[in-house]
Amino acid sequence: LVGADSQSVTNAPGGPLEEPSGEFPLGTDQFGRSLLALMLWGTRVSLTVGLLAAFLSVAIGTLIGITAGHFKGWYATVIMRVTDWFLVMPTLVLAIALATVLSRSIWTTILAIGVTTWPTTARLVRAQTLSVESRPYIERSRALGGGHGHIMSRHVLPNVMPLVLAQTTLVISTAILTEATLAFLGLSDPTIVSWGGLLQDAR
């Protein structure tokens, strides 16, 4: 519809705060950059942060869930009490606190989201792990000399993966919204264009 030059996010081809037009369908920002181009460019950042943060969150939750379900006794008790503490604390508050004390960067945002959104995954995976480990073939594997690593990697993990994949899709959307919130509050890298950063600039 319009030329590539007019949709550049590094140049300012238009005037400040122009109204929507054929050249700039969503108008321009205070620097004269196309808001449509900025929104499309921010999609790349927001999706990248959402995906990486979700994978980090699910990886932590899966590891904790499997080990808590496999190893009984004091270890499982301590791990699940820590998980319960994270569950009752508002995720956004924890992410804001972590993003505040660390340097502002995209990796800080990913870390802040990933280490605060894993408890739900851990709870689900632990429940599935307990169900899997109650099956007869797990007892036969132990009787044949199967160690902890063998049982968790060869028997438990493949059976919890469908649940993990389904949970990943839910965590991705939560991570994207959390990233937008952190950016809107000014807790992300201000030099990176993202959806939350655009909302903050529009205030």
C-alpha positions as CSV (number, residue, x, y, z in Angstrom):
1,L,0.0,0.0,0.0
2,V,2.8,2.4,0.8
3,G,6.5,2.7,0.1
4,A,9.1,0.9,2.2
5,D,10.8,4.2,3.1
6,S,7.7,5.6,4.7
7,Q,7.4,2.6,6.9
8,S,10.9,2.7,8.3
9,V,11.4,2.3,12.0
10,T,14.9,3.8,12.0
11,N,14.1,6.9,9.9
12,A,11.4,9.5,10.6
13,P,9.9,10.1,7.1
14,G,6.8,11.9,8.5
15,G,6.0,14.8,10.7
16,P,5.5,14.4,14.5
17,L,2.1,13.0,15.5
18,E,0.5,13.0,12.0
19,E,-3.1,11.7,11.7
20,P,-3.8,8.4,9.9
21,S,-3.4,8.8,6.2
22,G,-2.8,6.7,3.1
23,E,1.0,6.9,3.7
24,F,0.8,6.4,7.4
25,P,-2.3,4.2,8.1
26,L,-2.0,4.5,11.9
27,G,-0.3,7.9,11.9
28,T,3.1,8.8,13.3
29,D,4.7,9.1,16.7
30,Q,6.3,12.1,18.3
31,F,9.4,11.5,16.2
32,G,7.6,11.1,12.9
33,R,7.9,7.3,12.6
34,S,5.1,5.3,11.3
35,L,3.1,3.7,14.1
36,L,2.1,0.8,11.8
37,A,5.8,0.0,11.1
38,L,6.6,0.3,14.8
39,M,3.7,-2.0,15.8
40,L,4.9,-4.7,13.2
41,W,8.5,-4.3,14.4
42,G,7.4,-4.6,18.0
43,T,5.6,-7.8,17.2
44,R,9.0,-9.5,16.5
45,V,10.3,-8.4,19.9
46,S,7.2,-9.2,21.9
47,L,6.8,-12.7,20.3
48,T,10.5,-13.4,20.8
49,V,10.3,-12.5,24.5
50,G,7.1,-14.4,24.9
51,L,8.5,-17.6,23.4
52,L,11.8,-17.6,25.2
53,A,10.3,-16.7,28.5
54,A,7.6,-19.4,28.1
55,F,10.2,-22.0,27.2
56,L,12.3,-21.0,30.3
57,S,9.2,-21.1,32.5
58,V,8.1,-24.5,31.2
59,A,11.6,-25.9,31.4
60,I,11.9,-24.9,35.1
61,G,8.4,-26.1,35.9
62,T,8.9,-29.4,34.1
63,L,12.2,-30.1,35.9
64,I,10.8,-29.3,39.3
65,G,7.6,-31.1,38.7
66,I,9.2,-34.4,37.6
67,T,11.8,-34.4,40.4
68,A,9.2,-33.5,43.0
69,G,7.0,-36.3,41.8
70,H,9.8,-38.8,41.5
71,F,11.7,-38.2,44.7
72,K,9.5,-38.5,47.8
73,G,10.1,-37.4,51.3
74,W,11.6,-34.1,52.5
75,Y,12.8,-33.0,49.1
76,A,9.3,-33.1,47.6
77,T,7.9,-31.4,50.6
78,V,10.4,-28.5,50.5
79,I,10.0,-28.1,46.7
80,M,6.2,-28.0,46.8
81,R,6.2,-25.6,49.7
82,V,8.4,-23.2,47.7
83,T,6.1,-23.8,44.7
84,D,3.0,-22.9,46.8
85,W,4.7,-19.7,48.0
86,F,5.3,-18.7,44.3
87,L,1.7,-19.6,43.5
88,V,0.1,-17.4,46.2
89,M,2.4,-14.4,45.3
90,P,1.2,-12.2,42.4
91,T,3.3,-13.1,39.4
92,L,3.4,-9.6,38.1
93,V,4.6,-8.2,41.4
94,L,7.5,-10.7,41.5
95,A,8.4,-9.9,37.9
96,I,8.3,-6.2,38.6
97,A,10.5,-6.6,41.7
98,L,13.1,-8.7,39.7
99,A,13.1,-6.4,36.7
100,T,13.6,-3.4,39.1
101,V,16.8,-4.8,40.7
102,L,18.4,-6.0,37.5
103,S,19.6,-4.0,34.5
104,R,17.1,-3.1,31.9
105,S,17.5,-5.4,28.9
106,I,15.5,-7.9,26.9
107,W,17.2,-10.7,28.7
108,T,16.2,-9.3,32.1
109,T,12.6,-9.3,31.0
110,I,12.8,-12.9,29.8
111,L,14.5,-13.9,33.1
112,A,11.9,-12.0,35.2
113,I,9.0,-13.7,33.4
114,G,10.6,-17.2,33.2
115,V,11.5,-17.5,36.9
116,T,8.1,-16.2,38.2
117,T,5.6,-18.2,36.0
118,W,6.8,-21.8,36.5
119,P,4.8,-22.9,39.6
120,T,1.6,-23.8,37.7
121,T,3.6,-26.0,35.3
122,A,5.4,-27.6,38.2
123,R,2.1,-28.5,39.9
124,L,0.6,-30.0,36.7
125,V,3.7,-32.0,35.9
126,R,4.1,-33.3,39.4
127,A,0.5,-34.6,39.4
128,Q,1.1,-36.3,36.0
129,T,4.4,-37.7,37.3
130,L,2.8,-39.3,40.3
131,S,0.2,-40.8,38.0
132,V,2.8,-42.2,35.7
133,E,5.0,-43.6,38.5
134,S,2.1,-45.6,39.9
135,R,1.9,-47.7,36.8
136,P,3.2,-51.3,36.9
137,Y,5.9,-50.9,34.2
138,I,7.7,-48.4,36.4
139,E,8.0,-51.0,39.2
140,R,9.3,-53.5,36.6
141,S,11.8,-50.9,35.4
142,R,13.1,-50.5,39.0
143,A,13.2,-54.2,39.5
144,L,15.4,-54.6,36.4
145,G,17.8,-52.0,37.8
146,G,16.6,-48.8,36.2
147,G,18.0,-45.8,37.9
148,H,16.4,-42.5,38.7
149,G,17.7,-40.8,35.6
150,H,16.6,-43.7,33.4
151,I,13.1,-43.7,34.8
152,M,12.6,-40.0,34.6
153,S,14.0,-39.5,31.1
154,R,12.7,-42.7,29.4
155,H,9.4,-43.3,31.1
156,V,8.2,-40.2,32.9
157,L,9.2,-37.4,30.5
158,P,7.6,-38.8,27.4
159,N,4.3,-39.3,29.2
160,V,4.2,-35.7,30.5
161,M,5.3,-34.0,27.3
162,P,1.7,-33.7,25.9
163,L,0.7,-31.8,29.0
164,V,3.9,-29.7,28.8
165,L,3.3,-28.8,25.2
166,A,-0.3,-27.8,26.0
167,Q,0.9,-25.7,29.0
168,T,3.5,-24.0,26.8
169,T,0.8,-22.5,24.6
170,L,-0.9,-21.0,27.6
171,V,2.3,-19.7,29.1
172,I,3.3,-18.0,25.9
173,S,0.2,-15.7,25.9
174,T,0.8,-14.9,29.6
175,A,4.5,-14.1,28.9
176,I,3.6,-11.7,26.1
177,L,1.1,-9.9,28.2
178,T,3.6,-9.7,31.1
179,E,6.3,-8.3,28.8
180,A,3.9,-5.7,27.5
181,T,3.0,-4.7,31.1
182,L,6.7,-4.5,32.2
183,A,7.5,-2.4,29.1
184,F,4.5,-0.1,29.8
185,L,5.7,0.4,33.3
186,G,9.1,1.4,32.0
187,L,10.9,-1.7,33.3
188,S,12.2,-3.0,30.0
189,D,14.9,-1.8,27.6
190,P,13.7,1.6,26.4
191,T,15.8,1.3,23.2
192,I,13.9,-1.7,22.0
193,V,10.5,-1.3,20.2
194,S,7.8,-3.5,21.7
195,W,4.1,-3.4,22.2
196,G,4.4,-2.3,25.8
197,G,6.9,0.3,24.9
198,L,4.5,1.7,22.2
199,L,1.7,1.9,24.8
200,Q,4.0,3.7,27.2
201,D,5.0,6.3,24.5
202,A,1.3,6.8,23.7
203,R,0.4,7.9,27.3
